[in-house]
Amino acid sequence: MLKITKFGGSSCASAEQFRKVKAIIEADPSRRFVVISAAGRKTPKDNKLTDLLYLCRAHIEYHVDCQPVFDLIKGRLLEIKNELGLDTPIEEELSRFREALPDLTIDDIASRGEYFTSRLMADFLGFPFVDAKDVVAMEFDGTFNFEKTTENLKGVLQKNSRFVMPGFYGTTPDGKIKVMTRGGSDISGSILARCLKADLYENWTDVSGFLMADPRIVPNPKNIEKITYAELRELSYMGASVLHEDAIFPIREYNIPIHVLNTNRPRDPGTLVLDKISDRDTGPLVTGIAGKKGFLSIEIVKRNMSTMVGIVSGALDVLNKYGVSIEHLPSGIDSFNVVVNKKDVEHNLYEILSEIKQAIAPDSIRVPEPIALIAVVGRNMNARVGSSAKLFGALAEANVNIRMISQGSSEIDIIVGVSQQDFSKAVQALYNTFTK
């Protein structure tokens, strides 16, 4: 079996965490290819290495001395090196990096967290270090060139049967470093899994997989043992942030499972993410419940709109002009609601409403108080009668008024909008009902 093993920032935050990583790698000889994130926080009050690097860049941009911030970065890395007795000449590389800082791009600077952490990890594991800039091929727009990446890997594998590689960045066709979105090391791991045709992609973090609900709302929620890619996408989008949602795309068509595991509790079963789960594996009715606050519902009424052409598109054209993404679009015969993220419209909401009025001349248009959206996700809901009734009954019993309802065509989720003040109460009620 071939496994790609990725460790997040919390797994690389200190010498103690490095030792846990080494124990995990040495426990399974199939863990030969390792992707590393930048060192994360050792404590809640600590700083992530990547945040410090971005702060360095900001200091330089505003002509403020960045040396104190650089010293924090250097101190974190040397602390790990010295405690583990490593030989990597990290001091020399840091010195060269410091001298070059004023002339480096933001991507060059941000990528160094993964780079330096991986250099130390490779030394500690006794693995060859392979720089992501020599492997991960990216286009100028940030998309990935899998064919070129696979070709690059063939050359690397001729020399190395195992290696450590930094996540989070790659190289554009002109040879420049380009970073991914935050959390991009998850994507680097899935790219490697795809191009090496791995049997399994292990993603090690500081939680034991996905939970059925947010533990900040629901005390000790149950663990999700198995989940499909589609379910994971829905939950991740609605706030379940254990794994970067875009990490799914490189490996989905190859049906490579993702196993989300806890570096601090390696014996925990974690969560297995699969393309499909056997029909014989019935599982719970609901896989998970996730939600977010901060949405606005623009309520538009236009009598007889169902017989008119261009009413909905007219409103959407205005939102498109302002670069506003549409979250949901529930509609009726004489009305429709456009649900958007509040932060996307907070600076020009009144201009948008005015232009919608001019474009489609609605009978009325209003924006009530912000709402929270809650997604109840489960691959088994569409096959069992009464799922929706159970959901609505749970919210009615908890005295939660439903402001919006939306169900996707895939029928694996039902999304409800509720008052923000009812958010936690609604999540708890739904969890209690579907885990009985």
C-alpha positions as CSV (number, residue, x, y, z in Angstrom):
1,M,0.0,0.0,0.0
2,L,1.2,3.5,-0.8
3,K,0.1,6.3,1.5
4,I,0.6,10.1,1.2
5,T,0.9,11.5,4.7
6,K,0.3,15.2,5.4
7,F,0.8,16.9,8.7
8,G,-0.8,20.2,9.6
9,G,0.7,23.2,11.4
10,S,-0.4,22.0,14.9
11,S,1.5,18.7,14.2
12,C,4.7,20.6,13.5
13,A,4.5,23.3,16.1
14,S,7.3,22.2,18.4
15,A,10.0,19.6,19.0
16,E,7.5,17.5,21.0
17,Q,5.1,17.5,18.0
18,F,8.0,16.5,15.7
19,R,8.6,13.5,17.8
20,K,4.9,12.5,17.5
21,V,5.2,12.8,13.7
22,K,8.3,10.6,13.7
23,A,6.6,7.9,15.7
24,I,3.6,7.9,13.3
25,I,5.9,7.6,10.2
26,E,8.0,4.9,11.7
27,A,4.9,2.9,12.7
28,D,4.0,2.2,9.1
29,P,6.6,1.6,6.3
30,S,4.0,2.6,3.6
31,R,4.2,6.2,4.9
32,R,7.0,7.1,2.5
33,F,5.9,10.5,1.2
34,V,5.3,13.2,3.7
35,V,3.8,16.7,3.1
36,I,4.5,19.3,5.8
37,S,2.7,22.5,6.8
38,A,4.4,25.6,8.4
39,A,4.8,25.3,12.2
40,G,1.6,26.3,13.9
41,R,0.8,27.6,17.4
42,K,2.3,25.9,20.3
43,T,-0.2,27.5,22.6
44,P,-3.4,29.5,21.9
45,K,-1.5,32.8,22.6
46,D,1.3,31.8,20.2
47,N,1.7,32.8,16.6
48,K,1.6,30.7,13.4
49,L,4.8,30.9,11.4
50,T,2.8,31.9,8.3
51,D,1.1,34.7,10.2
52,L,4.5,36.0,11.3
53,L,5.8,35.9,7.7
54,Y,2.8,37.8,6.4
55,L,3.4,40.3,9.2
56,C,7.1,40.7,8.1
57,R,5.8,41.5,4.6
58,A,3.4,44.1,6.0
59,H,6.2,45.8,8.0
60,I,8.4,46.0,4.9
61,E,5.5,47.4,2.8
62,Y,4.8,50.2,5.4
63,H,8.5,50.9,6.0
64,V,8.5,49.5,9.5
65,D,11.5,47.6,10.9
66,C,10.6,43.9,10.6
67,Q,13.6,42.6,12.6
68,P,11.6,41.9,15.8
69,V,9.1,39.8,13.8
70,F,11.9,38.0,12.0
71,D,13.6,37.2,15.3
72,L,10.4,35.5,16.4
73,I,10.4,33.3,13.3
74,K,14.1,32.5,13.7
75,G,13.6,31.7,17.4
76,R,10.8,29.3,16.7
77,L,12.8,27.4,14.1
78,L,16.1,27.3,16.1
79,E,14.2,26.1,19.2
80,I,13.0,23.1,17.2
81,K,16.4,22.5,15.7
82,N,18.4,22.8,18.9
83,E,16.0,20.7,21.0
84,L,16.1,17.8,18.5
85,G,19.9,18.2,17.8
86,L,19.5,18.6,14.0
87,D,22.3,19.3,11.5
88,T,20.4,21.3,8.9
89,P,22.2,24.7,8.5
90,I,19.0,26.6,9.0
91,E,20.8,29.6,10.4
92,E,22.6,30.2,7.1
93,E,19.4,29.9,5.1
94,L,17.6,32.2,7.5
95,S,20.4,34.8,7.2
96,R,20.1,34.7,3.4
97,F,16.4,35.0,3.6
98,R,16.6,38.0,5.9
99,E,18.9,39.8,3.5
100,A,16.6,39.1,0.6
101,L,13.4,40.0,2.4
102,P,12.9,43.5,1.0
103,D,13.1,42.2,-2.6
104,L,10.9,39.1,-2.2
105,T,7.3,38.8,-3.4
106,I,4.6,38.1,-0.9
107,D,4.4,34.5,-2.2
108,D,8.1,34.0,-1.8
109,I,7.9,35.2,1.8
110,A,4.7,33.3,2.8
111,S,6.0,30.0,1.4
112,R,9.1,30.0,3.7
113,G,7.1,28.7,6.7
114,E,6.5,25.4,4.9
115,Y,9.9,25.4,3.5
116,F,11.9,25.8,6.7
117,T,9.6,23.5,8.7
118,S,10.0,20.8,6.1
119,R,13.8,21.2,6.0
120,L,13.8,20.5,9.7
121,M,11.3,17.6,9.5
122,A,13.3,15.9,6.7
123,D,16.4,16.1,8.8
124,F,14.6,14.6,11.8
125,L,13.0,11.8,9.9
126,G,16.1,11.0,7.9
127,F,14.2,11.5,4.7
128,P,15.4,13.4,1.6
129,F,14.0,16.9,1.2
130,V,12.3,17.7,-2.0
131,D,11.3,21.3,-2.7
132,A,7.7,21.8,-3.8
133,K,8.9,24.4,-6.4
134,D,10.6,21.5,-8.2
135,V,7.5,19.3,-8.1
136,V,4.1,21.1,-8.0
137,A,3.4,22.8,-11.3
138,M,0.8,25.6,-11.2
139,E,-0.6,27.9,-13.8
140,F,-0.6,31.7,-13.5
141,D,-4.2,31.7,-12.4
142,G,-3.5,29.2,-9.5
143,T,-4.8,26.1,-11.1
144,F,-2.7,22.9,-11.1
145,N,-0.9,21.3,-14.0
146,F,-1.2,17.6,-13.0
147,E,0.5,16.3,-16.1
148,K,3.6,18.4,-15.5
149,T,3.6,17.6,-11.8
150,T,3.4,13.9,-12.5
151,E,6.3,14.3,-15.0
152,N,8.3,16.2,-12.3
153,L,7.6,13.4,-9.8
154,K,8.9,10.7,-12.1
155,G,12.3,12.5,-12.1
156,V,12.3,12.8,-8.3
157,L,11.3,9.1,-7.8
158,Q,14.3,8.0,-9.9
159,K,16.5,9.3,-7.1
160,N,14.3,9.0,-4.0
161,S,12.0,6.2,-2.8
162,R,10.7,8.5,0.0
163,F,10.8,12.2,0.8
164,V,9.5,15.2,2.7
165,M,7.9,18.0,0.7
166,P,6.5,21.4,1.8
167,G,2.9,22.0,1.2
168,F,1.1,25.3,0.3
169,Y,3.1,26.3,-2.8
170,G,4.3,25.4,-6.3
171,T,5.8,27.1,-9.3
172,T,4.3,28.9,-12.2
173,P,5.6,28.4,-15.8
174,D,7.9,31.4,-15.4
175,G,9.6,29.7,-12.5
176,K,8.2,31.9,-9.8
177,I,6.8,30.6,-6.5
178,K,3.0,30.8,-6.1
179,V,1.2,30.0,-2.9
180,M,-2.3,28.4,-2.5
181,T,-5.1,29.6,-0.3
182,R,-4.6,29.3,3.4
183,G,-4.8,25.6,4.3
184,G,-3.3,24.8,0.9
185,S,-1.1,22.1,2.3
186,D,-4.1,19.9,2.4
187,I,-4.4,20.4,-1.4
188,S,-0.6,19.7,-1.8
189,G,-1.2,16.4,-0.2
190,S,-4.1,15.5,-2.5
191,I,-2.1,16.5,-5.5
192,L,0.7,14.2,-4.5
193,A,-1.8,11.4,-3.9
194,R,-3.3,11.9,-7.3
195,C,0.0,12.1,-9.2
196,L,1.5,9.1,-7.4
197,K,-1.8,7.1,-7.6
198,A,-1.7,6.5,-3.9
199,D,-4.0,4.0,-2.2
200,L,-4.7,6.4,0.7
201,Y,-4.2,10.0,1.6
202,E,-3.7,10.5,5.4
203,N,-4.3,14.0,6.7
204,W,-3.0,14.4,10.2
205,T,-4.3,17.3,12.3
206,D,-5.2,18.2,15.9
207,V,-8.7,16.7,16.0
208,S,-9.8,13.1,15.6
209,G,-11.6,13.5,12.3
210,F,-15.0,15.2,11.7
211,L,-17.6,15.6,14.4
212,M,-21.3,15.5,13.8
213,A,-21.6,19.1,15.1
214,D,-19.5,22.0,16.4
215,P,-18.2,21.1,19.9
216,R,-18.4,24.8,20.8
217,I,-22.2,24.4,20.6
218,V,-22.9,20.7,21.2
219,P,-21.0,19.1,24.1
220,N,-19.0,16.0,23.1
221,P,-20.6,15.4,19.7
222,K,-20.3,12.0,18.1
223,N,-17.4,11.3,15.6
224,I,-18.2,10.8,11.9
225,E,-16.6,7.5,11.0
226,K,-17.3,7.6,7.3
227,I,-18.4,10.4,5.0
228,T,-18.6,10.8,1.2
229,Y,-16.8,13.5,-0.7
230,A,-20.2,15.1,-1.5
231,E,-21.2,15.3,2.2
232,L,-17.8,16.6,3.1
233,R,-18.1,19.4,0.6
234,E,-21.5,20.5,2.0
235,L,-20.2,20.4,5.6
236,S,-16.9,22.1,4.8
237,Y,-18.7,24.9,3.0
238,M,-21.0,25.5,6.0
239,G,-18.1,25.8,8.4
240,A,-16.7,22.4,9.2
241,S,-13.1,23.3,8.6
242,V,-11.0,20.3,9.5
243,L,-10.0,19.7,5.9
244,H,-9.6,22.3,3.1
245,E,-12.6,21.7,0.9
246,D,-10.6,22.0,-2.3
247,A,-8.4,19.1,-1.2
248,I,-11.2,16.8,-2.5
249,F,-11.0,17.7,-6.2
250,P,-7.5,16.4,-7.2
251,I,-8.3,12.9,-6.0
252,R,-12.1,12.4,-6.3
253,E,-12.0,11.1,-9.8
254,Y,-9.4,8.6,-8.8
255,N,-11.5,7.4,-5.8
256,I,-8.5,7.8,-3.4
257,P,-9.8,7.8,0.2
258,I,-8.8,10.5,2.7
259,H,-8.3,9.5,6.3
260,V,-8.4,12.4,8.7
261,L,-6.5,11.5,11.9
262,N,-5.2,13.1,15.1
263,T,-1.5,13.4,15.6
264,N,-2.0,13.7,19.3
265,R,-4.3,10.7,19.5
266,P,-3.0,8.4,16.7
267,R,-5.0,5.4,17.9
268,D,-8.4,7.2,17.4
269,P,-10.2,5.9,14.3
270,G,-10.6,9.3,12.7
271,T,-12.8,9.9,9.7
272,L,-12.6,8.1,6.4
273,V,-13.7,10.1,3.4
274,L,-14.8,8.1,0.4
275,D,-16.3,8.7,-3.0
276,K,-19.1,6.3,-2.4
277,I,-20.2,4.2,0.6
278,S,-21.8,0.8,0.1
279,D,-25.6,0.7,0.3
280,R,-25.2,-2.1,2.8
281,D,-23.4,0.3,5.1
282,T,-26.6,2.0,6.2
283,G,-25.1,4.4,8.7
284,P,-27.0,7.1,10.6
285,L,-29.8,9.1,9.0
286,V,-27.8,12.3,9.3
287,T,-24.0,12.5,8.8
288,G,-23.4,15.9,10.2
289,I,-24.8,19.3,11.1
290,A,-23.0,22.6,10.3
291,G,-23.8,26.2,10.0
292,K,-22.7,29.8,9.8
293,K,-24.0,33.2,10.8
294,G,-23.9,36.4,8.8
295,F,-26.2,36.0,5.9
296,L,-28.8,38.4,4.4
297,S,-31.9,37.4,2.6
298,I,-33.1,40.0,0.0
299,E,-36.8,39.4,-0.3
300,I,-38.3,40.4,-3.6
301,V,-42.0,40.4,-4.4
302,K,-43.3,40.8,-8.0
303,R,-46.9,39.7,-8.7
304,N,-47.3,37.2,-11.6
305,M,-43.5,37.0,-12.0
306,S,-43.9,33.3,-12.9
307,T,-45.3,34.4,-16.2
308,M,-42.6,37.0,-16.9
309,V,-39.2,36.6,-18.5
310,G,-36.1,38.0,-16.9
311,I,-37.3,39.0,-13.4
312,V,-34.9,36.8,-11.5
313,S,-32.0,37.2,-13.9
314,G,-32.5,41.0,-13.7
315,A,-31.8,41.0,-10.0
316,L,-28.9,38.6,-10.4
317,D,-27.3,40.8,-13.0
318,V,-27.2,43.6,-10.5
319,L,-25.6,41.4,-7.9
320,N,-23.1,40.1,-10.5
321,K,-22.2,43.6,-11.3
322,Y,-21.1,44.1,-7.7
323,G,-19.3,40.8,-7.6
324,V,-21.7,39.3,-5.0
325,S,-21.9,35.5,-4.8
326,I,-25.3,33.9,-4.5
327,E,-25.6,31.4,-1.6
328,H,-29.2,30.3,-2.2
329,L,-32.2,31.3,-4.3
330,P,-35.5,30.0,-2.9
331,S,-38.5,31.1,-4.9
332,G,-42.3,31.1,-5.1
333,I,-45.0,32.1,-7.6
334,D,-44.9,35.8,-6.8
335,S,-41.6,36.2,-4.9
336,F,-38.1,35.0,-4.5
337,N,-35.3,35.4,-2.0
338,V,-31.6,36.0,-2.8
339,V,-29.5,34.8,0.1
340,V,-26.0,36.4,0.2
341,N,-23.1,36.7,2.6
342,K,-23.6,39.9,4.6
343,K,-19.9,40.9,4.2
344,D,-20.2,40.8,0.4
345,V,-22.8,43.6,0.4
346,E,-22.4,45.6,3.6
347,H,-20.6,48.5,1.8
348,N,-23.0,48.9,-1.1
349,L,-26.3,47.3,0.0
350,Y,-28.4,50.4,-0.7
351,E,-26.9,50.9,-4.1
352,I,-27.7,47.3,-5.0
353,L,-31.3,47.5,-3.8
354,S,-31.8,50.7,-5.8
355,E,-30.5,49.2,-9.0
356,I,-32.6,46.1,-8.5
357,K,-35.7,48.4,-8.2
358,Q,-34.7,50.1,-11.4
359,A,-34.0,46.8,-13.2
360,I,-37.2,44.8,-12.4
361,A,-39.6,47.3,-10.7
362,P,-40.6,44.9,-7.9
363,D,-43.8,45.4,-5.9
364,S,-41.7,45.3,-2.8
365,I,-38.1,44.6,-1.8
366,R,-36.8,44.3,1.8
367,V,-33.9,43.0,3.8
368,P,-34.8,41.6,7.2
369,E,-32.3,41.1,10.0
370,P,-29.3,38.9,9.3
371,I,-29.9,35.2,9.4
372,A,-27.9,32.0,10.1
373,L,-27.8,29.1,7.8
374,I,-27.8,25.5,9.1
375,A,-27.1,22.5,6.8
376,V,-28.3,19.1,7.9
377,V,-26.3,16.7,5.7
378,G,-26.8,13.0,5.2
379,R,-26.5,10.6,2.2
380,N,-29.3,8.5,3.7
381,M,-31.9,11.2,4.0
382,N,-33.3,10.9,0.5
383,A,-34.0,7.2,1.0
384,R,-35.9,7.5,4.2
385,V,-39.4,8.9,4.6
386,G,-40.0,11.6,7.1
387,S,-36.5,13.2,7.2
388,S,-37.8,16.7,6.6
389,A,-40.7,16.2,9.0
390,K,-38.3,15.2,11.7
391,L,-36.1,18.3,11.0
392,F,-39.0,20.7,11.1
393,G,-40.5,19.0,14.1
394,A,-37.2,19.4,16.0
395,L,-37.1,23.1,15.3
396,A,-40.8,23.6,16.2
397,E,-40.3,21.9,19.5
398,A,-37.3,24.1,20.3
399,N,-39.5,27.1,19.4
400,V,-37.2,28.1,16.5
401,N,-38.9,30.0,13.6
402,I,-37.7,28.9,10.2
403,R,-37.0,31.9,7.9
404,M,-35.8,30.0,4.8
405,I,-35.8,26.5,3.5
406,S,-33.6,25.1,0.6
407,Q,-32.9,21.6,-0.5
408,G,-30.3,20.7,-3.1
409,S,-31.0,18.6,-6.2
410,S,-28.7,15.9,-4.8
411,E,-31.0,15.6,-1.8
412,I,-28.2,15.0,0.6
413,D,-28.8,18.2,2.5
414,I,-31.5,20.4,3.8
415,I,-30.6,24.0,4.6
416,V,-32.7,26.2,6.8
417,G,-32.3,29.8,7.7
418,V,-33.0,30.9,11.2
419,S,-32.6,34.1,13.3
420,Q,-29.0,34.5,14.4
421,Q,-30.0,34.5,18.0
422,D,-31.6,31.0,17.5
423,F,-28.5,29.6,15.8
424,S,-27.0,27.6,18.7
425,K,-30.4,26.5,20.0
426,A,-31.3,25.2,16.6
427,V,-28.1,23.3,16.1
428,Q,-28.4,21.6,19.5
429,A,-32.1,20.7,18.8
430,L,-31.3,19.1,15.5
431,Y,-28.3,17.2,16.9
432,N,-30.4,15.9,19.8
433,T,-33.2,14.8,17.4
434,F,-31.0,13.0,14.8
435,T,-28.7,11.2,17.2
436,K,-31.4,9.6,19.3
